[in-house]
Amino acid sequence: MYVRKFEADSLDEALANIKAELGPDAIILKTQTNKGIKGAFKKKKIEITAAISEKNYTKKAQVDSVLNPEQKDSFYQNNSSYIANMINSHDQHKQNQGTNENPMAGYGSLGLNKSVNSLEEKSTSNSASGLDDFLSSIDREEVKKATANADSENFNDFLNGDFSLDDEIEVEEPKVAQARPAMQDNYVTGPSTPSINNEEVNHLIDSQRNKIDDLEKKIYELTQSVQGMTKPQALGVKEMVTIFRSLDIEERYIQKIVRKANFDLSDDDKENPDTVFEFALKEMMGEVKTAMPLFSSVDNEASKTVTVLISDATCGQSSMLTKLSALKDDSVIIRNKGKVGYKDNTSFSEKFFNVESNVCETISEIVAQTRKSIETKKNVFIDYKATNQEINEIKKFVDGLRRSFENVEVLICLSGINTELYNRKVLNRYANIANGLVVTHLDQCLNYGSLFNLAIDFNSLPYKFFGTGEIVPDDLEAATAERILAGIFKL
């Protein structure tokens, strides 16, 4: 196994270098992208470690030995499958040529009578046979050299685009004739050797193989073109695709629905838009995961729960937590001040929701107040302001709560007003420490398709609650897939 590391500024450049140096049969072992501080100390942005077997590398080296630099550059710019086919064909031609040069080495050419006849001929005329052997050995060496030169020129002509069969035969026959002018008189009376006929046949086979290779290349190009031509979609499927794209549904999921519809529905059903949409709605219903919160479970009545709401700024987290705490009796809200922009609304919570509210400044105070509330058999709701904090600090806080208390649930708070890109950034930051999602301002959401896309990509985080207003307790509802689909299709 031959292993080598390649460095380049782009991935395409690195792959092109691998194909030129190791061939199309190379195996990618490792790909590394140099970014940040590490990339500043590296000369190239991309590092790829590739390997190739000794057998394949030997076959490629044989092809490189007959190419000049310009031919090598043009040859390795072709498709990988075509390059591999040409390398294998060249190796097969070398093996066939070695077999023809030593016909007596095969099992089928072995014969006892032939060896006896040769002994009899040697006993009758040693001098004549010795001279014939000497001349025939010279003949074979000259023909071998001419054949090697012909093979090299055939391969060069192929790379230059010359595929004429008649030209190859006219060029190759004089070369064989030039290798034998001094020995024509010596073989006038003797039997003619079959080596010339074999060489002519080999030349014809090589030229035909070149034409076959050219046809295979054309067929491969046509196959790639045909694969790009897709079958016209049915009327119902085409209408569904158009509507889904206008609703900002991910293209990957649209193609998934199309494949399922083509497989499960008949041709008549695919022409009917109503049937196709009914099928698509059933598939979409299964993609949106919903679940009940931990504090609503009957099993947790004896041992109270700790619910943590976490998000970035401007998403209505405090209002959502207040409405969640109002769903359970004997609830306690614990808020941290955060670093900037904190507003104390404890009196409002206690007055209108009859919920005890506490404000803590440090994590240790939050844990102490949580332990005190759990001991008094109260459900704890923590409004954690994670703005401008490192994710490692937040993870340590959550891990500490889970080690200290039995029933801890972390919910990410998203806003229906924010864009899909912003909500996706929040989910990518907190997905590893969270158990579910809550969405605020759903009544003001302008793109329900973004919420559906998030449900597909983050299917391990089910939706728990939807907030449909500002601060009224009745605007809180349990999350359902029907609510999102109704918002998408304006049902």
N, C-alpha and C positions, 0 to 999 in steps of 0.2 A: 504494500500500500504506500503510495506516494502522497504526502501531505504538504500543503503550502498555504501561506497566508497572503491575501491580496488586500491592498489598500487603495482606495479611490475616493474622489469627492462626491460621487453619486452612486446609487445602487446599480443603475444601468451600466455605468462605466466599469464597475467591479465585475458584473456578470459577463460583460464582453471580454474583459481580460481573462477571466476563468475559461471561457469558451475557446479563446485563442491559445492559451498556454496549456490547458489540460484536456480540452476537447469537450464535446457535448455530453460525454458519459461521466463527467465529474460529479461528485456528491458534495453538497453543502453541509458542512459539519457545524459551523457556528457563524452567526452574523451579529456584529456589534456596531452600534451607532454611538459615536463619540459626541457627547453633548455637555454643555455646562463647563465647569472648571476642567474636567478631564479632557474635553474636546479642545480646550485652549492649548494643551501641551501635546496634542497629536497633530501630525502633519495632514492627515486625511480624516474625513468624517466617517467613512464606512470601512470596516474591517471584516473581511469574510475569510474563513478558513475552509478550504476545499480539499478533497482527496480523490484519488483515482487509482484503480488497480494497476499493477505492473503490466498485465496483459493488454489492457486498453491503452495504457500510455505507450507501450511498444508499438501497437498498431498506428497510433497517431504519429509517433516519431518517424515511422516508415513513410508516411504520407508527407510529412514536413521535409524529409530529406530530398524529395524530388521537386519541391516548390521553391521559387525565388521569393523574396520578401513581398513584391507586389502581388504575385499570385496567391500568397498565403493570406494577405489582407483581404483580397476579394473573395477567397474561398470561405473564410471564417465569418464573413458577413451574411452568409445564407442562414436558413433555418436550421435549428439544432438537429431535427430529425433527418434532414437531408444530408448534413455533414456526417452524421453517424452512419448513414447508409453508404455514403461514398467511402468512408474509412473501412467499413466492413467489406465492401466490394474490392477495394484495393488489396486488403489482406487475403481475401479468398483467391484473388488472381495470383498473388505470390505463392500461395500454397499449391495451386494447380500447376504453376510453372515449375516448381520444385519437383512435383510428381512426374511431369513429362520429361525432365532432364535425367531422371534415374528410373527408367521403366522397369528394370530388373529388380528393384527393391520391393515391389508389390507382391502379394501372395499369388495373385492370378497369373503373373508372368513367370512363376517358378516352374521349371520342368526339368526332369532328369535327362530326357533325351537330348535337350539342348546342350547340356554340359558334356554329354558323351560325344555329340557331333563336334563340339569345339575342340575336344581332345584329339579326335581323329584328324581334324583339319590341321591342328598344330603338328601332329606327327608326320603328315605328308609334306607340308611345305612350311617350314619354320620361317624361312627368310621372307617369303612372299607375305605371309600373314603378319609378320613383324612390321613390314613396310606399310601394309594396309592399315594396321592398328595405329601406327604413328600418324599417317595422313588423316585417318578418321578422327583421331583425338584433336588434331589441329582444326579439322572441320567443325567439330562440336564446339570448341572454344570460340571460333570466329562467329558461329551462329549464335552462341550464347551472348556474346558481346553485342551483336547486332540486335538481338531480341531485347536486351536490357535498354539499349538506346531507343529502340522503337517504343517500348513501354513508357519511358520517361517522356518522349515527345507526344505520345498519344494522350497522356494525362495532362500535359501542358496545353495541347490543342483543345482538350475538353474545357479547361478553365478559361481559355480565351474565346470560347464560343464556337469552335470549329467542329462540326459533327458530321462532316461529309464522309460517307462510306467509300465512295469511289476515289476520293483524294487520298484516303488512308491507304488503300490497296496499292495505288500507283506509287506512293512514296515508299512503302515498306518493301515492295518487291525488288527494286534496284539495290537496296541496302543488303539484302541477302545475296543478291547476285554479285555485288562488289566484294563480298567476303570470300568468294570461291573462284576468282578468275584464274589463279595460278594452278588450280588443281583440276580443271576440266579435262585436260589431256590425260591425266593419270587414271580417270574413272570412265574412260570411253569404253573399254572392254569389260569392266567389272559391272556388277549389278548396281542399280541406282539406289541410294539410301533413302528411306522414307522420312528423314528429318525435315527436308524442305517442305514436303506436303503437310507435315504436322505443324510446322511454323506458320504456313499460310492459313491453315485452319484456325490456329490460335489467334492470328491477326483478325480473321473474320469474326471470331467469337468475341474478341475484345471490342471491335468496332460495333458489333451488335449490342454488346453489353452497355457501351456508352450511349447508344441510342435508347436503350431501355431505361437507363438512368435519367436521361433527359425526359422521357415520357413520364416516369415516376414523379419527377419534379413538377411537371405540368399538372399531373393528376392531383398531386398534393395541394397545389395552389388552387385548383378548381374545387377541391374538397373543402378547403377553408372558406372559399367564397360561398359555396352552397350552404355550409353550416351557418353563415351569417344571415341567410335568407330564411326568415321565420314564416311559418304557416299563418295565413290571415286569421285573425281572431274572430270568434263568433260575435254577433251583434250585442248580446247581453254581456259577455265578458269584456268586450271593448268599452261599453258604456260604464261598466263598473270600474275599470282601470282609470278612465278619464275622471270620474267623480272622486275616486280615492286620491288621485294625485292633486286634485284641486283642494282637498281637505288636509293636505300636508301629511298624509300617511306615508310611512317609510316605504321606499321603493322595494326594499328587500322583502317586506311583508306582503306587498302587492303581488310580487312575483310568486310568493309562496301560495297565496290564495288562488292565483291563476292556475298554478300547477295542480292544486287539489281539485279545482273546478273541472279542469280538463280530464282528470282521472275519474272523478266520482259522478259527474253529470253526463247525460246523453247529449247527442248533437242537438236535439230539439230543445232540451232544457237550457242549453247554453245560448240558444237564440232568444230565449225569453228573459228580459231584464229582471222581472219580478222574481223568477225562480233563482236567478244568479244572486240577487241581493239577499234573498232569504237564506241562501246557503252561506253567503259571506257574513251575515249577521250572526249565524250560529257559530261560525269559526271565531269571530271576534269576541263573542261572549266568553269563550274559554280562555282567551288570552289575558283578560283583565282579572288579576287575583285580588280578592278582598278577604278580610278577616275581622273578627271582633277583637277589641282591645283586651289586654290582660286583666284590667281591673273589673271587667264585666263578667268574668268567669265565676261560677258558683263555688268552685274548688278553692278560690282565694278569699272567701269571706272570712275564714278564721285567721289566716295570716295575710295581712294587708299588703298592698302592692305599692311600688314606687314607679311613677311614670315621669319620664324626662322628655321634654320637648326641646329640640335643638335645631338651629338653622342659622343662616346668615341674616343680615338686617333686612328690613322692609318687607316682611311677609305676614304680619299679623299674628305673630307667635303668642304674645301675651294675651291677646283677646281670645285666641283659640284655647289656650290653656285654662283661662277662666271659665269658659263655657264647658270644657271637659270636666273640670272639678265640680261644676254644679250638677252633673249627672249623678254623683255619688254623695250620700250623706256622710258626715264626719270626714270631710276632706280638708287638707291643709295645702296651701300654696306656698312654695319657697322660691324666692326670686334672688338672683344675684344682680348686683348693680351694674356689672360690666365696667368697661373703661370710660366710655363716653356716652352721652345722650340718654342717661337713665331718668325715667319719670316715675315717681312714687304714686301708685294708684291703689295702695292697700285699703284705704278707707272706702273707696268705691266698691272694691270686691266684697268687703265685709258688709256693706250696707245693702247692696242690691242682690247679692248672691248668697249671703249668709255663709261665707266661706272664710275661714281663718287664713290670714296672709302674713308671711314673715319675709323680711329682707335680710340677706346675708352678704357679707363682703368677701369672704374667703371660702375656699373649698372645705376647709376643716369645719367652718361654721355650718355649711350646708349639710355635711355628713352628720354633725352632732344634732342639728335640728331634725334631720330625717330620722335618726335613731330614736329621738325623744317622741316623735309623732307615731312611729311604728309601735313603740312600747305602749302607747295610749290607744292602740287599735284604731288608727286613722290612716286613710289612704293619702299618700303624699304625691303631689304634682309639682315638679321642679321646672321652673322657667329659667333655662340656662342660656345666658347670652354668650355665644361663642365667637362673636365678632372680634377680629384682630388677634385671635389666639392660634397658636400652632396646633395642628391636628394631633400631635403626640401628647400635648397637655390635655386635650379633650379626651383622648383615648385613655390616658391614665385616670382621669376623673371617673369615666364610665366603668373601667375595670375595677376601680376601688369600690364603687357602689355595688357592683355585682358580687364582689367578694364579701362585702359586709352584710348584704341583705339578700333574701331568698328570691323574691319576685320583683325583678327590675325589668322594665320595658323602655326602650329608647325609640322615640318617634321623630322622624324628620318632618319639619313643617315647610310646605311649599305653598306658593301663591299662584292662583289661577291667572293673575294679571301678568306675572313675569313671563318672559319668553322661554321657549323650550331650551335654548342654549344656556340660559342662566340657571334654570332648575336642574339641568343635567350637570352643570358644574357643582351645584350644591350636593347632588346625589353622589357624584364621583368622590367628593370629599368625605362624606359621612356614611357611605353605604356599608362599610365594613363593621361599623359599631352599632348600626340601627337594626330595628326589628319591623318597622313598618313606616307608612306615610300618612300624613294628614294634609289636606288641601284647603286653603282659605280663599275667600273672595271668588268662589266658584260661579256666583251669579254674574260676575263681571268678566268672566273668561271669554276671550275672543277666539281661542283656538283650542278646542277640545281634542283635536288630533294630536297635539303635543303631549297631552296627558296619556293618550292611548299609546303613543310611541314610548313614553317612559315606562308604562306598564309592561311593554314587551321587552325592553332592554334591561330592566331591573325587576325581573319577575320574582326574585327572592324577597322583595319588599312589597307586601300587599298593602292596598289602600285600607285605612281604618275609618276615617271620618272625613266628611265634606262640610265646609262652612259656607253658607249661602247668604250671609249678610254681614253687618258690621259688628254688633255687640249683643243683639237680642238673643236670649238663650234658645228660643225656639228655632233658630235658623240652623242649628246643628243637626246633621243627619248621618246615619250609618252609610258607609261607602258601598256602592253597588255598581256592577258593570253596566246595568241598564241606564244609570244616571249619566255615565260618560257617553254611551252610544246615543242616548237621546240628545245630548248636547251636540254630538258630531253631526247627526242627520236631522236636527231640528224637529224631533218627534214630539 
